[in-house]
Amino acid sequence: MEALTGYLSLKSVRKGEKTILKESYTEGAFKITRPVYLTTSGEAYFYIMNPGGGYVDGDTYHIDISVDEAARAVVTTQSSTKVYKTRNCPPLQKTHIYLNSGSVLEYLPDSVIAYQYARYKQNMVVRMEQDASFICSDIFTPGWAPDGTYFQYDFLQSKMEIYMENRLVMFDHIKLEPDKDINMLGMMEGYTHFGSMTVIDYRVNTEIVDELQVVFEAFTTVRIGLSMLSVPGFALRILASSTQEIEKVQSICHEIIRRKILKLDPVFLRKY
């Protein structure tokens, strides 16, 4: 294995009415909590921790998550991912996810905060069965700079590949690069924060998406885009002026999906 700043492997399985931890391994700057249970539905909640405090030049992280047949897991982070000055060798985080038949994974990390001169890359590959469910969210936010202005980071880049039964069903590539006139039409358009959410579930249909569209019409201070995918599911995009605005939109979307699709009560994951 290549030299890694942090490595995490997590495997969960269904046992009776609960999802339990089958196997976990951490190395370097990653730690993982034992499963906690915030609801009565038996789904397991895991919190990823990084005692190092932030990502710096040359850091490389790798996360492997496997959810066994009919198991339900929610994975989040203890706090935001902070990326500091990284002009020589941008940190890279790789995430590989494997979802077996009937499994559910909600992967909901806190925001990535990019400070002045930060560069950051993340790559995610998801391999899932046709009847598995996957929910994933991201928030990219500019950090503090000495002159108080936004967009002092160099770039933020995120790639996601989703394979359903070995067929590529979604490829998403996001790159925020302030030197490329980030405020122009089709980019940030005057906003400072970017959020996304991807939902893939065989029960997603146009009625659910239409309901979300109606709900989102009430948000007048953010820009929201919602698109159906080639498989049952949708991609959500949010432009806003604060992390809290994006979290609110994502939270409402997540609540509707849990109630209407997963048949579960909503859950509050924030740590403050």
Beta strands, then each sheet from edge to edge (+ up, - down):
strand 1: 6-15
strand 2: 18-28
strand 3: 31-32
strand 4: 44-49
strand 5: 60-67
strand 6: 72-77
strand 7: 81-83
strand 8: 92-99
strand 9: 104-107
strand 10: 112-114
strand 11: 119-128
strand 12: 133-142
strand 13: 155-164
strand 14: 167-176
strand 15: 193-200
strand 16: 223-228
strand 17: 233-240
sheet 1: 2+ 1- 5- 8- 11- 13- 14+
sheet 2: 3+ 4- 6- 9- 12- 10- 7-
sheet 3: 3+ 4- 6- 9- 12- 15+ 17- 16+
end
